[in-house]
Amino acid sequence: MRILLIEDDLSVAEYIVKGLRESGYQVEHAADGKSGLVKATTEEFDALIVDRMLPNVDGLTIIQTLRAANDATPALILSALGEVDDRVKGLKAGGDDYLVKPFAFAELLARIEVILRRHESSSAVTRLKVADLEMDLLAHKVTRGGETFNLQPREYKLLEYLMRHAGQVVTRTMLLENVWDYHFDPQTNVIDVHISRLRQKVDKGFDRQLLNTVRGAGYMLDDSQ
């Protein structure tokens, strides 16, 4: 496994590089944002560890640039900024996780392992199917009974999460954390609005309803009927 560390604090970088190499990873280090972005876009890495505040090009810009180029390499953001709004900005920029400085190396290692497993798992699946509802993850296409649906990006992400958890009750908190990537007011109706729109597209006109509300618990995409 090759990891790119983009970190301008040399003492922190040495600490991370030493620990990762002792844990069996190959590590490349870039000491500023510009050289880090060049490495990230010209070489193959299994994961990125990116400091948020970097000279030349900041960490969030690096990740946003990669995501805009459809580069899904998992990225862990490091930052001394630990407020909720700071973490939200990092996740919305395309980061897969956010770790606040100072940190224990054991936690950094565990978080890297998690995002690598998550990426490996999602990369292995190219098609999701629940009853006659199908999602082609490569073509970004959704069909039911041969009929193609046009989904907005958030609707697509919501449906993908529900399909990956088909047959399970998915709570509002799970959706807020995994589809929206941050916490809304628990009383917000943003989920209900998107579920309603999604149901109109995937269930309307079909005899069998797949997207169900589990009263007091959440939602379930159910193909057991």
URZIMO-V459920 format. One record per helix or strand. SS is the DSSP state (H for helix, E for strand). FROM is the first residue (numbers start at 1). LEN is the number of residues. If there is no record, write none. Layout:
BEGIN
((SS & FROM & LEN) (SS & FROM & LEN))
END
This chain:
BEGIN
((E & 2 & 5) (H & 10 & 13) (E & 26 & 5) (H & 33 & 10) (E & 47 & 5) (H & 59 & 10) (E & 74 & 6) (H & 84 & 9) (E & 97 & 4) (H & 105 & 20) (E & 127 & 4) (E & 133 & 4) (E & 141 & 4) (E & 147 & 3) (H & 153 & 12) (E & 170 & 1) (H & 172 & 7) (H & 190 & 13) (E & 211 & 4) (E & 218 & 4))
END
